[in-house]
Amino acid sequence: NMSNFIKRSGDTFIIANPVMPEENFADKWNENPEKAQEFFRWLESAKTAILTAPINAQGLHKVSEALEVCFGQNIVRRSLVDDGHDTRIARENKTLYVDGLTGGLKTTPSQTTKKVGGHTFFGE
Amino acid sequence: MANKGRYYRTSPLTLIQQKVALCSVYKGANCSIDKKKNQLFWTGKIKPTALSKEYTVVLVYHPGKSPKVWVVGDELEKLDDANFPHKFDIDTENKMVRICLYRYSEFSSSKLLANTIIPWTIEWLYYYELWLATGEWLGGGEHPEIGKPKTEDTNEEQ
């Protein structure tokens, strides 16, 4: 929704300061319109990288690849590792549940969930 | 005084009981019983998280033996990776892997597949996608002794 906060009056861009409406955050754009064009190019690529590509990806590994493009590999992988650890701890604490075959893993029970009992992945 | 509960063992569940539980909890899957072979066959599509792929899972269970669980299909990746986690065996040609979910006594024929094997499979698929993303198996577990790979026999009920 970021573009909704940018108004145009003829060729003039207006991003009003919410606490001081007479101040226009976009005054430099009006002096140099290329800055505005560059901002809108960035906005479109950010929407694609942060929203469209991850939402369209299927598989946590594919979502991860899409997010790594804009956030970098380290922070995205660290987030996944943290989620994996938290999920494992939830199972060990008997607070991990499955919601049917497609509802995913959850840490709060509901009428449709079933607890994931303690077990040990084994084998090679 | 003797401890009467010490050697108490719950009765094995029948295949009908297993089927009823599977069908009531996991809608949309297929479950059948082969009476001649005394065997239950279940197949369903599992999506471990809202952002995950949907995987086809096949479960075959014969009372007294270890349930066999396969993940099958084109969604599987890195089947030729030497470090592919927690599996019995991999068939790269037919794109299927038989997965290892538990250790020895954690499952017995007195436990419901619906409460054990299926939730553990959903969890395995979640950690599998994390492994594809990070290269780490984050679900914990144990590995058999080096030189003694887990076989079907070592996992059967005693």
Boltz contact constraints between the chains, C-beta under 6 A:
constraints:
  - contact:
      token1: [A, 58]
      token2: [B, 53]
      max_distance: 6.0
  - contact:
      token1: [A, 59]
      token2: [B, 52]
      max_distance: 6.0
  - contact:
      token1: [A, 59]
      token2: [B, 53]
      max_distance: 6.0
  - contact:
      token1: [A, 59]
      token2: [B, 129]
      max_distance: 6.0
  - contact:
      token1: [A, 60]
      token2: [B, 51]
      max_distance: 6.0
  - contact:
      token1: [A, 60]
      token2: [B, 52]
      max_distance: 6.0
  - contact:
      token1: [A, 60]
      token2: [B, 129]
      max_distance: 6.0
  - contact:
      token1: [A, 60]
      token2: [B, 133]
      max_distance: 6.0
  - contact:
      token1: [A, 61]
      token2: [B, 129]
      max_distance: 6.0
  - contact:
      token1: [A, 61]
      token2: [B, 132]
      max_distance: 6.0
  - contact:
      token1: [A, 61]
      token2: [B, 133]
      max_distance: 6.0
  - contact:
      token1: [A, 63]
      token2: [B, 51]
      max_distance: 6.0
  - contact:
      token1: [A, 64]
      token2: [B, 133]
      max_distance: 6.0
  - contact:
      token1: [A, 77]
      token2: [B, 134]
      max_distance: 6.0
  - contact:
      token1: [A, 80]
      token2: [B, 130]
      max_distance: 6.0
  - contact:
      token1: [A, 80]
      token2: [B, 133]
      max_distance: 6.0
  - contact:
      token1: [A, 80]
      token2: [B, 134]
      max_distance: 6.0
  - contact:
      token1: [A, 81]
      token2: [B, 134]
      max_distance: 6.0
  - contact:
      token1: [A, 84]
      token2: [B, 130]
      max_distance: 6.0
  - contact:
      token1: [A, 84]
      token2: [B, 138]
      max_distance: 6.0
  - contact:
      token1: [A, 88]
      token2: [B, 139]
      max_distance: 6.0
  - contact:
      token1: [A, 88]
      token2: [B, 140]
      max_distance: 6.0
  - contact:
      token1: [A, 98]
      token2: [B, 119]
      max_distance: 6.0
  - contact:
      token1: [A, 98]
      token2: [B, 122]
      max_distance: 6.0
  - contact:
      token1: [A, 101]
      token2: [B, 26]
      max_distance: 6.0
  - contact:
      token1: [A, 101]
      token2: [B, 44]
      max_distance: 6.0
  - contact:
      token1: [A, 101]
      token2: [B, 46]
      max_distance: 6.0
  - contact:
      token1: [A, 102]
      token2: [B, 47]
      max_distance: 6.0
  - contact:
      token1: [A, 104]
      token2: [B, 49]
      max_distance: 6.0
  - contact:
      token1: [A, 104]
      token2: [B, 50]
      max_distance: 6.0
  - contact:
      token1: [A, 105]
      token2: [B, 126]
      max_distance: 6.0
  - contact:
      token1: [A, 114]
      token2: [B, 119]
      max_distance: 6.0
  - contact:
      token1: [A, 116]
      token2: [B, 119]
      max_distance: 6.0
  - contact:
      token1: [A, 116]
      token2: [B, 123]
      max_distance: 6.0
  - contact:
      token1: [A, 117]
      token2: [B, 116]
      max_distance: 6.0
  - contact:
      token1: [A, 119]
      token2: [B, 102]
      max_distance: 6.0
  - contact:
      token1: [A, 119]
      token2: [B, 106]
      max_distance: 6.0
  - contact:
      token1: [A, 119]
      token2: [B, 120]
      max_distance: 6.0
  - contact:
      token1: [A, 120]
      token2: [B, 103]
      max_distance: 6.0
  - contact:
      token1: [A, 120]
      token2: [B, 141]
      max_distance: 6.0
  - contact:
      token1: [A, 120]
      token2: [B, 142]
      max_distance: 6.0
  - contact:
      token1: [A, 121]
      token2: [B, 86]
      max_distance: 6.0
  - contact:
      token1: [A, 121]
      token2: [B, 139]
      max_distance: 6.0
  - contact:
      token1: [A, 121]
      token2: [B, 141]
      max_distance: 6.0
  - contact:
      token1: [A, 122]
      token2: [B, 100]
      max_distance: 6.0
  - contact:
      token1: [A, 122]
      token2: [B, 103]
      max_distance: 6.0
  - contact:
      token1: [A, 122]
      token2: [B, 142]
      max_distance: 6.0
  - contact:
      token1: [A, 123]
      token2: [B, 86]
      max_distance: 6.0
  - contact:
      token1: [A, 123]
      token2: [B, 100]
      max_distance: 6.0
  - contact:
      token1: [A, 123]
      token2: [B, 150]
      max_distance: 6.0
  - contact:
      token1: [A, 124]
      token2: [B, 149]
      max_distance: 6.0
